[in-house]
Amino acid sequence: MRLLLGVLSVAFLSTCATGSGVETAGKDQVAAATAAWRAAYDSRDPARITAMYDSDAVFWGTTAKTVAANPAAVAEYFKDASKSPNARVTFGEQHIRVYGDVAVNTGYYTFSNVRDGQPVSVPARFTMVFRNRDGKWLIVAHHSSRMP
């Protein structure tokens, strides 16, 4: 009986450790995917930004009046990105949770730009939902709204 309990305990601890390592790796990968979205946004290249979104993505942009529920609508939202070459985004607090091949990142970010020669900052909150498709984390849902 002792031997059986010992074996079961080792198996349980091994499973917990492995699960924890997988979760940590997933969080790191989603953090990297979020950083890649920031780099794409900062590039001001509409194609590069929209490539961060899955073909099934739904996007509710910070300044959008309607939800973008297909790739063409997401591309439409970002089509004029190059007209604001100084626009950037900086991430603050992030909370990443991974559930198998789906992950959620919730937090806040600040958009900055230069308008009429003056710096402008727009703090906003976000939730990005990612799906791991063929080893790549893509955004399947993204909601962003200005801070009240």
Summary of the structure (lengths in Angstrom):
residues: 148
radius of gyration: 19.4
end to end distance: 60.8
largest distance: 77.6
contacts: 394
relative contact order: 0.17
helix: 39%
strand: 42%
